[in-house]
Amino acid sequence: MRAAYIERPGPAAEIRYGELPAPRPGPTDALVDVLATTVNPVDTFVRSGAYPTALPLPFVVGRDLVGRVAEAGPGVPGVRPGDLVWCNSLGHDGRQGAAAEQAVVPADRLYRLPDGVDPATAVTVLHPAATAYLALFVHGRLRPGETVVVAGAAGNVGAALVTLAAAADARVVATASAADAGYCRRIGAAEVLDYRDPALLSGLRSVCPDGIDVYLDTSGRNELESVVDLLALRGRIVLLAGARARPVLPAGPLYMNDRSVLGFVISHATVAELAEAAGAVNRLLAAGRVAPREVVPMPLSSVGEAHRMLEQGELRGRRVVIRP
């Protein structure tokens, strides 16, 4: 079986491409022929060692896949060989990854792909859309009619946040570059502010006169000292990026207004939370509500290059599609 793998954590140049023994499923696993996979920022964190997790070496990189079931154990109910399925939580906590011709997927992390959905389209949105769902509804506790601000709205997770929040009847305010304003409006933003504008904070105060109910930062800037004062009573900030940021948090405005700040990574999501998010992702896919802005097709042998491009900021909203 051909795969993209590492023999030790390190830079993207450590990714090798070659033959590995084919994986074997256990009684509660499915063996999946991989049709498409992709590269997410979290894949680079795991590969580099920045996000510590159990790595069985040699370690196949990658988190997301869409594929066809080749074999299903007796503990995988309702799944048969030939079924189209997906997973977005491989390559973590001792599980081998998705960047291979075949992968073993535990039954409780395996989801059916809706009929008629293109595998290459689906694989690009699985991780961003599931992340957005959990950030908004599990951690952000979003309710209809609330005001949501998405910082970094034109990125992959940011766009999914805008789409999902708008579909939940929230009022969405996006921050993005001026060039991306039209795109953000098309996917559901009621207002778009240029994040480079020196008057951004006053602009947010103007378009959110009753305060911000949920503020989600995918940009990693995490300028919380100013943002906290813009929150409504019981407003929530959800941080999804900025591993090295050390923001200042004003305690008084937080505790005196029942406001909260919390961090979120999908790697800590429970199996039940992932399944809940998967249901929402499948509904969006079936309705054609989520799709990448642009894809970059690459072969399995170029996974290392895809990691490098992502880390160097060369993709900028484009999504890699890798077909083993």
N, C-alpha and C positions, 0 to 999 in steps of 0.2 A: 504494500500500500504506500502510495506517495503522500508525503505530508510536509508541512512547514513546521519546524520544531526548534527548540533550543536545548542545549546540553548544560547551560548554566545561565542565570540571569545576567543581563547586560544590555548593551546598545543594540540597535536594530541590526547591525552587522553580525550579531551572534546568531541570527535566524538562519537555519540550514534548510535545504530542500533535498529530500531524498526518500529512500525506502525505509519504512518502519514495519514491524510486524502488525498484521491486521488485528484490530481490537476484537475482543469476544464479549458478547453481552451476557449478563447474569440473568437470573430468573425474573427480575423486575426491571429489565432494561430492554431497549430496542436498538438494533443495529441499523444505522441509517446510511444510505448512499447519499453523500453530500452533493446537492445540485448547485448551491450558491452559498457563499459566506462573505464576510466583509471585515473591516477593521474599525474598531472603536477606540477612543482615547483610553478607556480602561484596559484594553489589550496591551497598550504600550506601558501602562503602569505596572501590570503584572509581569510582563516580559523583562522590564528593566529592574524589577525588585523594589520599585518605589511603593507598590502596594503589596505588603507581605501576605502571602498565602501559600498553602501547601502545593508544591510543584513536584509531581512524579517525573523524574528525568529518565530518558529524554521527554521533554514536555511539548506537546502539540499546542500551538498558540491559537487564540481566537475564541470568541464567545458565542457568536450567532451562526445559525445555519438554517437553511431550508433544504429538505431532502426527501427521499423516498424510502419507506421502510423496507429493509431487506430481510429482516428477521425480528420477531418479537417473542420475548419470553412469556411463560405462562402467567406471570404477574403483571402483564401489560394489557389490561382489558380493553376491548373495543378497537384494537389496532391490528391491522392485517398487513402482510407484505404487499407493497404497491401503494399504500396510502401516502399522500403528501402531508408532511408534518414540519414543524419548526421548533426551535429551542433558542433561547437567548441567555442561558446561564451555564454554559460549558466553560472550560478553561479557568476554573477557580475552585479553591477549597478541595484540592485533590482530584478534581475531574479533568480529564484530558480535554483538549480544545477541539475546535471545529475546522481548522484549516488543514483538511485532509480529505482523501477520497471517501473514507468512511469514518463514522464516529458512533460511539455508544452514548445513548441518551437515557437517563433514568425515567421511568414511567411518569413520575410526578412532575417532571419538567418538560414533558413532551405534549405539544398541542397540534391539533389538526390545522392545516392551511385551508381557508375557505375556498370553495369551488370557484374556478375562473380567475384566481389571483396569480399573477406572474411571480414565480419564485425570486427572480432577480429584483423585482420591485419590492417584494415583501422583506427580503433580507436587509434592505437598507433602512427600514423604518422600525424594525422590531425593538432594537435597543432604545433608540430615542423616544419612541412612542410609549413604551412600557415605563421608562424613566419618568416621562412627563406625567403619565397617569398617576403613578405612586406619589410623585412630588406634589401634585395638585390635590388629590383626593384623600390619600392616606396621611400624608404629613402636613400638607397645607390646609386640609379640611375645607376645601372650597365649597361654597354654596351658591345657588343661582342668584343672580342680581348683584353679587359682590364685584368689587373692582380689583383687577389683577394687573400687576405690572411685571412684564417679562423683560429683563435686561439681557441683551444678546439674542433678540428674537429672531434674527435671520439665520442663526446656526441650526444644526440638526435637532438638538433637544429644544432649543428656543422655539423653532417653528412648530414642533409637536405640542409644546405648551400652549402656544397661541391657538392652534387648531382645537385642542381639547377643551380649553377654557371657554372659547367662543361657543363650541358645541354644547357646553353645559350652561349656557345662558348667563355667563359672566361678562362684564364689560372689560375688554382687554386693552391695555395701554402698552405699546411696545417701544423699546429703545433699540435703535439699529442705526446703521449708516444711512445717509440720505439716499444713496443708490438703491438701498433695499426697502425703502418705504412702501413702494407700490406692492412688492411681494408680500410684505407683512399685512397690508390691508386686504389683499386678495385672500389670505388664509384666515382672516377673521379679526384683525386688530381694528378697534374703533379709532384709536389715535396712535400716531407714530412720531416719536421724538428722536432727533439726531443725538446720539450719545456723545458726539464730539462738541456739541454746543456748550459753551461755557455757562449758559443760563439753563442747563438741563434741570437742575433741581427746582428752580422757580417755575419752569415749564411743567414739571410733574405736579407741583402744588396747584398750578392753575387748572390743569385738566382733571385733577383728583381733589376737588374742593372739600369733599367729605372724608378724605383720607384714603389710604391704600389698605385694602383688606388682606391681600396676599402679594408679597413681593418675592419674585424668584430670580436669582442671579445665576445665569449660566456663563457670564463673562469672566468671572474670577476676579473682578476688581474689588468687590465686597466693600464698598465705601459706606459702611454701616452707620458711622457717626452721624452722617447727614440723613440717611434714609430712615432711621428710626423715628425721627421727628415728623416724617410724612405719613406714618402709619395711622390708621383709624384705631379707635378703641378696640382692643383685642386683635389688632393686626398681627400678621405672621410673616416672618422672613424665612425663606427656605434657601439654603446655600447648596448649590450643586457643583461648584467649581472653586478653584483657588486654594490648592493644597498648601501653598507657601504663604498665603496672605495672613497677616496678623492685624485684623481691623480693631479699631477702638470701639468699644461698646458703652454707650452712656447708660448707666444703671437706672437713674431716676426716671427718665421717660419710658423705660421698659416696664419696671414694676408698678409705677403709678398709673399706667394705662393698660395693664394686663396684656402687654405686647410680648411676643416671643420670637426668638431666633433659634433655628435648628438646622443642623447639617443632615444631608441625605446622600447616600450612595446606594445604588440598586444592588450592589453585592451583598448587603446586609438584609435584603428583603427575604421574608419567609416564603416557603413554598406556596402557602395559601395566598399571600399577597401577589406573588408572581402569577398565579393562576387567575386571580381577579383581574390583574392588568392584562393578561393574555386575552381574556374575554373581550375587554375593551378594544384591544389592538385588532382582534379579528373582526369586530363590528366595523371599525374604521376601514380596514382593508376591504371588506365585502362591499362597503358603500363607496369605495373609491375616494375616501376623504384624506388619505395620507399617501404621499409619493415623494421621492427625492427630487430636488431641483435639477440635478445633473448627476450622471453616473460616470465613473471612470472604470472601464473593464480592465481587469488584469488577470494574468494566469496565476495558478497556485505557486509557481516558482518565483513570483515577484512579491510575495507577502512581506519580505524584508524591506523592499523598496516602498511598499505601501505604508509600513510603519514609519519609515524615514520621512516620507512626504507628509504624513499626519503630524509628526512631531515638529517638522519645520514650518508648519502652517501653509503648505502648498495646496491643500485641498480646498480650504475656505468654503465650506458648505457643500462641496461635491462629495459624493459617496462612492467608495470603491465597491465594485462587485467582482468577486473572485469565483470563477467556475472551475472546480477541480477537473 
